[in-house]
Amino acid sequence: MRTVPRGLTTAIATTTIFFALLAGLAAVDQLPAALLAGYGGLSLVAFAMYRADKTAAERGAWRIPEANLHFVDLVGGWPGGLVARRVFRHKTRKQPFRAFFWGTVASNCLALTWFVYDMPGLR
C-alpha cells in the first residue's frame, strides 16, 4: 500500500486556497480571468518540469537546471511546483533549493498583491 507523501495534503490545500482566492478576485473583477488561467497553465508546466527532472535524476540523465525550475515558479508556476515537489518527493530536502523556492513564492505573491491593489485600470 502506498502512503501519501509527507506534506502533500498541505501543498494541495495551499494550492486550492490560492486558486480559490484568485477565482474570487476574478469573480469580483479585481483580477483579469486571463491571469487566473495563466497561473493554471504555468502550474501545469511547473508540475511537468519537476516530474521530468525527477525522472531524469532517477535515470542519471540530463537534468533541468534549477534556475529554470525557479524561473517557472517565480512567474506563476509555484502552485504546481509546490504540489509536484511533494508528489514526486523531489527537491524537498536540498536546503538551498527550498529556500530559493520559498523566495520565488514570496516574490510572486508580492507582485500579485501589487498588481491587484495598485495596478491602474483594474477598477
N, CA, C and O atoms as a GROMACS GRO file, in nm:
protein
  492
    1MET      N    1   0.084  -0.118   0.000
    1MET     CA    2   0.000   0.000   0.000
    1MET      C    3   0.089   0.125   0.000
    1MET      O    4   0.184   0.135   0.077
    2ARG      N    5   0.056   0.216  -0.086
    2ARG     CA    6   0.134   0.338  -0.099
    2ARG      C    7   0.084   0.444  -0.001
    2ARG      O    8  -0.037   0.464   0.013
    3THR      N    9   0.176   0.509   0.065
    3THR     CA   10   0.136   0.613   0.160
    3THR      C   11   0.137   0.750   0.092
    3THR      O   12   0.202   0.770  -0.010
    4VAL      N   13   0.064   0.841   0.149
    4VAL     CA   14   0.061   0.978   0.099
    4VAL      C   15   0.192   1.045   0.137
    4VAL      O   16   0.232   1.043   0.253
    5PRO      N   17   0.261   1.106   0.039
    5PRO     CA   18   0.388   1.173   0.070
    5PRO      C   19   0.369   1.281   0.177
    5PRO      O   20   0.267   1.351   0.179
    6ARG      N   21   0.467   1.293   0.262
    6ARG     CA   22   0.464   1.393   0.369
    6ARG      C   23   0.450   1.533   0.309
    6ARG      O   24   0.523   1.570   0.217
    7GLY      N   25   0.355   1.608   0.360
    7GLY     CA   26   0.335   1.745   0.316
    7GLY      C   27   0.244   1.760   0.196
    7GLY      O   28   0.212   1.872   0.158
    8LEU      N   29   0.201   1.650   0.135
    8LEU     CA   30   0.118   1.660   0.015
    8LEU      C   31  -0.017   1.723   0.046
    8LEU      O   32  -0.065   1.807  -0.030
    9THR      N   33  -0.078   1.685   0.155
    9THR     CA   34  -0.209   1.740   0.191
    9THR      C   35  -0.199   1.891   0.210
    9THR      O   36  -0.287   1.965   0.164
   10THR      N   37  -0.095   1.937   0.276
   10THR     CA   38  -0.075   2.080   0.297
   10THR      C   39  -0.050   2.152   0.164
   10THR      O   40  -0.102   2.261   0.142
   11ALA      N   41   0.028   2.090   0.077
   11ALA     CA   42   0.057   2.150  -0.054
   11ALA      C   43  -0.071   2.164  -0.136
   11ALA      O   44  -0.094   2.267  -0.200
   12ILE      N   45  -0.153   2.060  -0.136
   12ILE     CA   46  -0.278   2.065  -0.212
   12ILE      C   47  -0.373   2.168  -0.151
   12ILE      O   48  -0.438   2.243  -0.224
   13ALA      N   49  -0.381   2.173  -0.019
   13ALA     CA   50  -0.467   2.271   0.047
   13ALA      C   51  -0.422   2.414   0.016
   13ALA      O   52  -0.504   2.500  -0.013
   14THR      N   53  -0.292   2.438   0.022
   14THR     CA   54  -0.237   2.571  -0.007
   14THR      C   55  -0.270   2.612  -0.150
   14THR      O   56  -0.312   2.724  -0.176
   15THR      N   57  -0.250   2.519  -0.243
   15THR     CA   58  -0.278   2.546  -0.384
   15THR      C   59  -0.426   2.571  -0.407
   15THR      O   60  -0.464   2.660  -0.483
   16THR      N   61  -0.510   2.493  -0.343
   16THR     CA   62  -0.655   2.508  -0.357
   16THR      C   63  -0.701   2.644  -0.304
   16THR      O   64  -0.782   2.712  -0.367
   17ILE      N   65  -0.650   2.682  -0.188
   17ILE     CA   66  -0.685   2.812  -0.131
   17ILE      C   67  -0.638   2.925  -0.221
   17ILE      O   68  -0.710   3.022  -0.243
   18PHE      N   69  -0.516   2.913  -0.273
   18PHE     CA   70  -0.462   3.016  -0.361
   18PHE      C   71  -0.550   3.033  -0.486
   18PHE      O   72  -0.584   3.145  -0.522
   19PHE      N   73  -0.585   2.921  -0.551
   19PHE     CA   74  -0.668   2.931  -0.671
   19PHE      C   75  -0.810   2.977  -0.638
   19PHE      O   76  -0.872   3.046  -0.720
   20ALA      N   77  -0.862   2.941  -0.522
   20ALA     CA   78  -0.994   2.990  -0.481
   20ALA      C   79  -0.990   3.142  -0.461
   20ALA      O   80  -1.084   3.212  -0.498
   21LEU      N   81  -0.881   3.191  -0.403
   21LEU     CA   82  -0.864   3.335  -0.386
   21LEU      C   83  -0.857   3.405  -0.521
   21LEU      O   84  -0.923   3.507  -0.542
   22LEU      N   85  -0.779   3.350  -0.613
   22LEU     CA   86  -0.771   3.408  -0.747
   22LEU      C   87  -0.907   3.408  -0.816
   22LEU      O   88  -0.946   3.507  -0.878
   23ALA      N   89  -0.979   3.297  -0.806
   23ALA     CA   90  -1.111   3.286  -0.869
   23ALA      C   91  -1.207   3.388  -0.808
   23ALA      O   92  -1.286   3.450  -0.879
   24GLY      N   93  -1.200   3.405  -0.676
   24GLY     CA   94  -1.285   3.504  -0.610
   24GLY      C   95  -1.253   3.645  -0.657
   24GLY      O   96  -1.344   3.725  -0.682
   25LEU      N   97  -1.125   3.676  -0.668
   25LEU     CA   98  -1.085   3.808  -0.717
   25LEU      C   99  -1.129   3.830  -0.862
   25LEU      O  100  -1.170   3.939  -0.899
   26ALA      N  101  -1.120   3.726  -0.942
   26ALA     CA  102  -1.165   3.737  -1.081
   26ALA      C  103  -1.317   3.755  -1.086
   26ALA      O  104  -1.368   3.830  -1.170
   27ALA      N  105  -1.389   3.687  -0.998
   27ALA     CA  106  -1.535   3.696  -0.997
   27ALA      C  107  -1.585   3.837  -0.963
   27ALA      O  108  -1.691   3.878  -1.010
   28VAL      N  109  -1.509   3.909  -0.883
   28VAL     CA  110  -1.549   4.045  -0.847
   28VAL      C  111  -1.471   4.150  -0.927
   28VAL      O  112  -1.461   4.266  -0.887
   29ASP      N  113  -1.417   4.108  -1.040
   29ASP     CA  114  -1.345   4.196  -1.132
   29ASP      C  115  -1.227   4.269  -1.070
   29ASP      O  116  -1.198   4.383  -1.106
   30GLN      N  117  -1.158   4.203  -0.978
   30GLN     CA  118  -1.036   4.259  -0.920
   30GLN      C  119  -0.911   4.195  -0.981
   30GLN      O  120  -0.799   4.235  -0.950
   31LEU      N  121  -0.932   4.098  -1.068
   31LEU     CA  122  -0.821   4.025  -1.131
   31LEU      C  123  -0.868   3.978  -1.268
   31LEU      O  124  -0.976   3.919  -1.279
   32PRO      N  125  -0.790   4.002  -1.372
   32PRO     CA  126  -0.829   3.951  -1.503
   32PRO      C  127  -0.834   3.798  -1.503
   32PRO      O  128  -0.746   3.732  -1.448
   33ALA      N  129  -0.937   3.744  -1.564
   33ALA     CA  130  -0.952   3.598  -1.571
   33ALA      C  131  -0.833   3.535  -1.643
   33ALA      O  132  -0.797   3.420  -1.615
   34ALA      N  133  -0.772   3.609  -1.733
   34ALA     CA  134  -0.656   3.557  -1.805
   34ALA      C  135  -0.540   3.529  -1.710
   34ALA      O  136  -0.460   3.438  -1.733
   35LEU      N  137  -0.530   3.607  -1.604
   35LEU     CA  138  -0.424   3.585  -1.506
   35LEU      C  139  -0.448   3.455  -1.429
   35LEU      O  140  -0.354   3.381  -1.400
   36LEU      N  141  -0.573   3.429  -1.397
   36LEU     CA  142  -0.609   3.303  -1.332
   36LEU      C  143  -0.572   3.186  -1.424
   36LEU      O  144  -0.516   3.087  -1.378
   37ALA      N  145  -0.604   3.198  -1.551
   37ALA     CA  146  -0.569   3.093  -1.648
   37ALA      C  147  -0.418   3.080  -1.661
   37ALA      O  148  -0.366   2.969  -1.675
   38GLY      N  149  -0.347   3.192  -1.656
   38GLY     CA  150  -0.202   3.190  -1.664
   38GLY      C  151  -0.139   3.114  -1.549
   38GLY      O  152  -0.047   3.035  -1.568
   39TYR      N  153  -0.189   3.138  -1.429
   39TYR     CA  154  -0.139   3.064  -1.313
   39TYR      C  155  -0.166   2.914  -1.328
   39TYR      O  156  -0.082   2.831  -1.293
   40GLY      N  157  -0.284   2.881  -1.380
   40GLY     CA  158  -0.316   2.740  -1.402
   40GLY      C  159  -0.223   2.676  -1.503
   40GLY      O  160  -0.171   2.567  -1.480
   41GLY      N  161  -0.202   2.744  -1.614
   41GLY     CA  162  -0.114   2.691  -1.718
   41GLY      C  163   0.030   2.679  -1.672
   41GLY      O  164   0.095   2.577  -1.695
   42LEU      N  165   0.080   2.782  -1.606
   42LEU     CA  166   0.217   2.777  -1.556
   42LEU      C  167   0.235   2.672  -1.447
   42LEU      O  168   0.342   2.612  -1.435
   43SER      N  169   0.131   2.649  -1.369
   43SER     CA  170   0.138   2.544  -1.267
   43SER      C  171   0.149   2.407  -1.332
   43SER      O  172   0.222   2.320  -1.283
   44LEU      N  173   0.077   2.387  -1.441
   44LEU     CA  174   0.088   2.260  -1.514
   44LEU      C  175   0.227   2.244  -1.574
   44LEU      O  176   0.284   2.135  -1.572
   45VAL      N  177   0.282   2.351  -1.626
   45VAL     CA  178   0.418   2.348  -1.683
   45VAL      C  179   0.518   2.314  -1.572
   45VAL      O  180   0.605   2.229  -1.590
   46ALA      N  181   0.506   2.380  -1.458
   46ALA     CA  182   0.598   2.355  -1.347
   46ALA      C  183   0.586   2.210  -1.300
   46ALA      O  184   0.688   2.145  -1.277
   47PHE      N  185   0.465   2.160  -1.286
   47PHE     CA  186   0.444   2.022  -1.243
   47PHE      C  187   0.515   1.926  -1.340
   47PHE      O  188   0.584   1.834  -1.297
   48ALA      N  189   0.498   1.950  -1.469
   48ALA     CA  190   0.562   1.865  -1.570
   48ALA      C  191   0.714   1.875  -1.565
   48ALA      O  192   0.784   1.775  -1.583
   49MET      N  193   0.765   1.995  -1.541
   49MET     CA  194   0.910   2.013  -1.533
   49MET      C  195   0.970   1.940  -1.413
   49MET      O  196   1.074   1.876  -1.425
   50TYR      N  197   0.904   1.949  -1.298
   50TYR     CA  198   0.952   1.878  -1.180
   50TYR      C  199   0.947   1.727  -1.202
   50TYR      O  200   1.037   1.654  -1.160
   51ARG      N  201   0.841   1.680  -1.269
   51ARG     CA  202   0.832   1.537  -1.298
   51ARG      C  203   0.945   1.494  -1.390
   51ARG      O  204   1.010   1.392  -1.367
   52ALA      N  205   0.968   1.572  -1.495
   52ALA     CA  206   1.075   1.539  -1.589
   52ALA      C  207   1.212   1.540  -1.520
   52ALA      O  208   1.295   1.455  -1.548
   53ASP      N  209   1.234   1.637  -1.431
   53ASP     CA  210   1.362   1.644  -1.361
   53ASP      C  211   1.380   1.526  -1.266
   53ASP      O  212   1.490   1.471  -1.256
   54LYS      N  213   1.275   1.487  -1.199
   54LYS     CA  214   1.283   1.372  -1.108
   54LYS      C  215   1.312   1.244  -1.188
   54LYS      O  216   1.396   1.163  -1.148
   55THR      N  217   1.243   1.228  -1.300
   55THR     CA  218   1.267   1.110  -1.385
   55THR      C  219   1.410   1.108  -1.435
   55THR      O  220   1.474   1.003  -1.435
   56ALA      N  221   1.460   1.223  -1.478
   56ALA     CA  222   1.598   1.232  -1.526
   56ALA      C  223   1.696   1.200  -1.414
   56ALA      O  224   1.798   1.134  -1.437
   57ALA      N  225   1.667   1.246  -1.294
   57ALA     CA  226   1.755   1.219  -1.180
   57ALA      C  227   1.761   1.069  -1.152
   57ALA      O  228   1.868   1.015  -1.124
   58GLU      N  229   1.648   1.003  -1.158
   58GLU     CA  230   1.644   0.859  -1.132
   58GLU      C  231   1.718   0.780  -1.240
   58GLU      O  232   1.774   0.673  -1.212
   59ARG      N  233   1.719   0.831  -1.361
   59ARG     CA  234   1.785   0.762  -1.473
   59ARG      C  235   1.930   0.804  -1.493
   59ARG      O  236   2.002   0.745  -1.574
   60GLY      N  237   1.972   0.906  -1.422
   60GLY     CA  238   2.107   0.957  -1.441
   60GLY      C  239   2.122   1.032  -1.572
   60GLY      O  240   2.231   1.041  -1.627
   61ALA      N  241   2.011   1.086  -1.621
   61ALA     CA  242   2.009   1.157  -1.750
   61ALA      C  243   2.025   1.307  -1.728
   61ALA      O  244   2.041   1.354  -1.616
   62TRP      N  245   2.022   1.381  -1.839
   62TRP     CA  246   2.033   1.526  -1.836
   62TRP      C  247   1.922   1.584  -1.751
   62TRP      O  248   1.806   1.545  -1.765
   63ARG      N  249   1.957   1.677  -1.662
   63ARG     CA  250   1.862   1.736  -1.568
   63ARG      C  251   1.819   1.875  -1.613
   63ARG      O  252   1.890   1.943  -1.688
   64ILE      N  253   1.704   1.916  -1.567
   64ILE     CA  254   1.657   2.052  -1.589
   64ILE      C  255   1.732   2.143  -1.490
   64ILE      O  256   1.733   2.115  -1.370
   65PRO      N  257   1.795   2.249  -1.540
   65PRO     CA  258   1.868   2.338  -1.448
   65PRO      C  259   1.775   2.395  -1.341
   65PRO      O  260   1.661   2.431  -1.369
   66GLU      N  261   1.826   2.403  -1.220
   66GLU     CA  262   1.746   2.457  -1.110
   66GLU      C  263   1.698   2.598  -1.140
   66GLU      O  264   1.588   2.636  -1.098
   67ALA      N  265   1.777   2.676  -1.211
   67ALA     CA  266   1.737   2.812  -1.246
   67ALA      C  267   1.608   2.811  -1.329
   67ALA      O  268   1.525   2.900  -1.314
   68ASN      N  269   1.592   2.711  -1.414
   68ASN     CA  270   1.470   2.702  -1.495
   68ASN      C  271   1.349   2.667  -1.408
   68ASN      O  272   1.240   2.722  -1.427
   69LEU      N  273   1.370   2.577  -1.312
   69LEU     CA  274   1.261   2.544  -1.220
   69LEU      C  275   1.223   2.668  -1.138
   69LEU      O  276   1.104   2.697  -1.120
   70HIS      N  277   1.322   2.740  -1.090
   70HIS     CA  278   1.294   2.861  -1.012
   70HIS      C  279   1.225   2.967  -1.097
   70HIS      O  280   1.136   3.036  -1.048
   71PHE      N  281   1.265   2.980  -1.222
   71PHE     CA  282   1.203   3.081  -1.309
   71PHE      C  283   1.054   3.053  -1.328
   71PHE      O  284   0.972   3.144  -1.314
   72VAL      N  285   1.020   2.929  -1.359
   72VAL     CA  286   0.878   2.898  -1.381
   72VAL      C  287   0.800   2.915  -1.251
   72VAL      O  288   0.683   2.954  -1.254
   73ASP      N  289   0.862   2.886  -1.136
   73ASP     CA  290   0.796   2.910  -1.007
   73ASP      C  291   0.774   3.060  -0.987
   73ASP      O  292   0.666   3.102  -0.944
   74LEU      N  293   0.876   3.138  -1.016
   74LEU     CA  294   0.870   3.283  -0.996
   74LEU      C  295   0.761   3.349  -1.079
   74LEU      O  296   0.692   3.438  -1.029
   75VAL      N  297   0.745   3.307  -1.203
   75VAL     CA  298   0.650   3.374  -1.291
   75VAL      C  299   0.506   3.324  -1.274
   75VAL      O  300   0.416   3.368  -1.345
   76GLY      N  301   0.485   3.231  -1.181
   76GLY     CA  302   0.348   3.190  -1.152
   76GLY      C  303   0.322   3.042  -1.145
   76GLY      O  304   0.210   3.000  -1.117
   77GLY      N  305   0.423   2.961  -1.169
   77GLY     CA  306   0.404   2.817  -1.165
   77GLY      C  307   0.424   2.755  -1.029
   77GLY      O  308   0.416   2.633  -1.014
   78TRP      N  309   0.450   2.838  -0.928
   78TRP     CA  310   0.481   2.783  -0.795
   78TRP      C  311   0.373   2.691  -0.738
   78TRP      O  312   0.408   2.596  -0.668
   79PRO      N  313   0.242   2.713  -0.763
   79PRO     CA  314   0.147   2.616  -0.706
   79PRO      C  315   0.170   2.475  -0.761
   79PRO      O  316   0.163   2.377  -0.686
   80GLY      N  317   0.197   2.464  -0.890
   80GLY     CA  318   0.226   2.334  -0.949
   80GLY      C  319   0.358   2.278  -0.898
   80GLY      O  320   0.370   2.158  -0.875
   81GLY      N  321   0.457   2.365  -0.880
   81GLY     CA  322   0.585   2.322  -0.826
   81GLY      C  323   0.572   2.274  -0.683
   81GLY      O  324   0.637   2.177  -0.643
   82LEU      N  325   0.489   2.342  -0.605
   82LEU     CA  326   0.468   2.305  -0.465
   82LEU      C  327   0.410   2.164  -0.455
   82LEU      O  328   0.456   2.082  -0.375
   83VAL      N  329   0.309   2.137  -0.535
   83VAL     CA  330   0.246   2.004  -0.532
   83VAL      C  331   0.341   1.900  -0.590
   83VAL      O  332   0.355   1.790  -0.536
   84ALA      N  333   0.407   1.933  -0.700
   84ALA     CA  334   0.498   1.837  -0.764
   84ALA      C  335   0.612   1.796  -0.673
   84ALA      O  336   0.650   1.679  -0.671
   85ARG      N  337   0.666   1.889  -0.597
   85ARG     CA  338   0.776   1.857  -0.505
   85ARG      C  339   0.734   1.748  -0.408
   85ARG      O  340   0.814   1.662  -0.373
   86ARG      N  341   0.608   1.751  -0.366
   86ARG     CA  342   0.558   1.650  -0.271
   86ARG      C  343   0.517   1.522  -0.341
   86ARG      O  344   0.547   1.412  -0.292
   87VAL      N  345   0.449   1.534  -0.454
   87VAL     CA  346   0.404   1.414  -0.527
   87VAL      C  347   0.523   1.327  -0.567
   87VAL      O  348   0.521   1.206  -0.550
   88PHE      N  349   0.627   1.391  -0.620
   88PHE     CA  350   0.743   1.317  -0.671
   88PHE      C  351   0.855   1.305  -0.568
   88PHE      O  352   0.959   1.246  -0.596
   89ARG      N  353   0.833   1.361  -0.450
   89ARG     CA  354   0.937   1.362  -0.345
   89ARG      C  355   1.069   1.412  -0.404
   89ARG      O  356   1.173   1.347  -0.394
   90HIS      N  357   1.060   1.527  -0.466
   90HIS     CA  358   1.173   1.583  -0.539
   90HIS      C  359   1.202   1.725  -0.491
   90HIS      O  360   1.111   1.807  -0.479
   91LYS      N  361   1.327   1.752  -0.463
   91LYS     CA  362   1.374   1.884  -0.420
   91LYS      C  363   1.311   1.923  -0.286
   91LYS      O  364   1.285   2.041  -0.262
   92THR      N  365   1.286   1.826  -0.201
   92THR     CA  366   1.225   1.854  -0.071
   92THR      C  367   1.327   1.860   0.042
   92THR      O  368   1.296   1.908   0.150
   93ARG      N  369   1.446   1.811   0.017
   93ARG     CA  370   1.547   1.808   0.124
   93ARG      C  371   1.661   1.906   0.100
   93ARG      O  372   1.725   1.949   0.197
   94LYS      N  373   1.688   1.941  -0.021
   94LYS     CA  374   1.801   2.027  -0.054
   94LYS      C  375   1.772   2.171  -0.008
   94LYS      O  376   1.696   2.244  -0.071
   95GLN      N  377   1.834   2.209   0.103
   95GLN     CA  378   1.803   2.336   0.168
   95GLN      C  379   1.821   2.458   0.078
   95GLN      O  380   1.732   2.543   0.077
   96PRO      N  381   1.930   2.473   0.004
   96PRO     CA  382   1.938   2.593  -0.080
   96PRO      C  383   1.822   2.602  -0.179
   96PRO      O  384   1.770   2.711  -0.205
   97PHE      N  385   1.783   2.488  -0.235
   97PHE     CA  386   1.672   2.490  -0.331
   97PHE      C  387   1.543   2.530  -0.260
   97PHE      O  388   1.467   2.613  -0.310
   98ARG      N  389   1.518   2.472  -0.144
   98ARG     CA  390   1.396   2.502  -0.069
   98ARG      C  391   1.388   2.650  -0.034
   98ARG      O  392   1.282   2.711  -0.050
   99ALA      N  393   1.496   2.706   0.012
   99ALA     CA  394   1.497   2.848   0.049
   99ALA      C  395   1.469   2.935  -0.072
   99ALA      O  396   1.390   3.030  -0.065
  100PHE      N  397   1.533   2.904  -0.183
  100PHE     CA  398   1.512   2.983  -0.304
  100PHE      C  399   1.369   2.965  -0.355
  100PHE      O  400   1.308   3.061  -0.402
  101PHE      N  401   1.316   2.842  -0.346
  101PHE     CA  402   1.178   2.816  -0.388
  101PHE      C  403   1.082   2.907  -0.312
  101PHE      O  404   0.998   2.973  -0.372
  102TRP      N  405   1.095   2.911  -0.178
  102TRP     CA  406   1.005   2.994  -0.098
  102TRP      C  407   1.027   3.142  -0.125
  102TRP      O  408   0.934   3.222  -0.110
  103GLY      N  409   1.147   3.178  -0.164
  103GLY     CA  410   1.171   3.316  -0.207
  103GLY      C  411   1.096   3.350  -0.334
  103GLY      O  412   1.044   3.461  -0.348
  104THR      N  413   1.091   3.256  -0.427
  104THR     CA  414   1.015   3.280  -0.551
  104THR      C  415   0.866   3.288  -0.521
  104THR      O  416   0.795   3.369  -0.582
  105VAL      N  417   0.817   3.207  -0.429
  105VAL     CA  418   0.676   3.212  -0.391
  105VAL      C  419   0.643   3.349  -0.331
  105VAL      O  420   0.545   3.413  -0.369
  106ALA      N  421   0.725   3.392  -0.237
  106ALA     CA  422   0.702   3.522  -0.172
  106ALA      C  423   0.709   3.635  -0.274
  106ALA      O  424   0.625   3.725  -0.272
  107SER      N  425   0.807   3.632  -0.362
  107SER     CA  426   0.821   3.737  -0.463
  107SER      C  427   0.701   3.740  -0.556
  107SER      O  428   0.650   3.847  -0.589
  108ASN      N  429   0.656   3.624  -0.599
  108ASN     CA  430   0.540   3.617  -0.687
  108ASN      C  431   0.415   3.670  -0.616
  108ASN      O  432   0.338   3.745  -0.675
  109CYS      N  433   0.396   3.630  -0.492
  109CYS     CA  434   0.278   3.675  -0.418
  109CYS      C  435   0.282   3.826  -0.393
  109CYS      O  436   0.178   3.892  -0.398
  110LEU      N  437   0.399   3.880  -0.366
  110LEU     CA  438   0.411   4.025  -0.350
  110LEU      C  439   0.379   4.098  -0.480
  110LEU      O  440   0.309   4.200  -0.478
  111ALA      N  441   0.429   4.047  -0.591
  111ALA     CA  442   0.400   4.108  -0.721
  111ALA      C  443   0.250   4.099  -0.752
  111ALA      O  444   0.191   4.195  -0.803
  112LEU      N  445   0.189   3.987  -0.722
  112LEU     CA  446   0.046   3.970  -0.744
  112LEU      C  447  -0.033   4.068  -0.658
  112LEU      O  448  -0.130   4.128  -0.704
  113THR      N  449   0.007   4.084  -0.533
  113THR     CA  450  -0.060   4.178  -0.443
  113THR      C  451  -0.050   4.320  -0.498
  113THR      O  452  -0.149   4.393  -0.499
  114TRP      N  453   0.068   4.357  -0.543
  114TRP     CA  454   0.084   4.490  -0.604
  114TRP      C  455  -0.007   4.504  -0.724
  114TRP      O  456  -0.073   4.607  -0.740
  115PHE      N  457  -0.011   4.402  -0.808
  115PHE     CA  458  -0.092   4.407  -0.928
  115PHE      C  459  -0.240   4.427  -0.894
  115PHE      O  460  -0.308   4.509  -0.955
  116VAL      N  461  -0.288   4.352  -0.796
  116VAL     CA  462  -0.430   4.358  -0.760
  116VAL      C  463  -0.466   4.492  -0.696
  116VAL      O  464  -0.571   4.549  -0.726
  117TYR      N  465  -0.381   4.543  -0.607
  117TYR     CA  466  -0.417   4.662  -0.531
  117TYR      C  467  -0.369   4.794  -0.586
  117TYR      O  468  -0.428   4.897  -0.556
  118ASP      N  469  -0.263   4.793  -0.664
  118ASP     CA  470  -0.207   4.920  -0.710
  118ASP      C  471  -0.204   4.937  -0.860
  118ASP      O  472  -0.169   5.045  -0.909
  119MET      N  473  -0.239   4.838  -0.935
  119MET     CA  474  -0.231   4.847  -1.080
  119MET      C  475  -0.345   4.935  -1.132
  119MET      O  476  -0.462   4.905  -1.110
  120PRO      N  477  -0.310   5.045  -1.200
  120PRO     CA  478  -0.415   5.132  -1.252
  120PRO      C  479  -0.494   5.061  -1.362
  120PRO      O  480  -0.441   4.978  -1.436
  121GLY      N  481  -0.621   5.097  -1.370
  121GLY     CA  482  -0.705   5.045  -1.477
  121GLY      C  483  -0.777   4.915  -1.445
  121GLY      O  484  -0.856   4.868  -1.526
  122LEU      N  485  -0.752   4.857  -1.330
  122LEU     CA  486  -0.824   4.733  -1.295
  122LEU      C  487  -0.964   4.762  -1.240
  122LEU      O  488  -1.052   4.676  -1.249
  123ARG      N  489  -0.985   4.877  -1.186
  123ARG     CA  490  -1.114   4.907  -1.124
  123ARG      C  491  -1.199   4.990  -1.214
  123ARG      O  492  -1.311   5.025  -1.178
   0.00000   0.00000   0.00000
